[in-house]
Amino acid sequence: MQDVLQYLKKHGQLLDSEIAAGMGIPLKQVKQHISALAALGEISKCSVTRFNGNDRFEGILCRPSGFSPPASPGRKPGAQVKVAA
């Protein structure tokens, strides 16, 4: 169960099917872990429906609760450049 939480912290918001594919575990097991983590308040989850043409896809979108990943290295948009005087 903690492996799923660590995976979400590393990769951010993901669908249940993306977690299962990335971790190489069955989707049913991922859904059980997601439900348990949501009951503990460790993650936030919601049901989503996406369409790819006429194909309908339903899944669970989840992300860690109260977790902000560290800023990526490098310059940020709108950042002020310090000029040596």
Secondary structure as UniProt FT lines:
FT   HELIX           2..11
FT   STRAND          14..15
FT   HELIX           16..23
FT   HELIX           27..40
FT   STRAND          43..52
FT   TURN            53..54
FT   STRAND          55..64
FT   TURN            65..66
FT   TURN            77..78
//
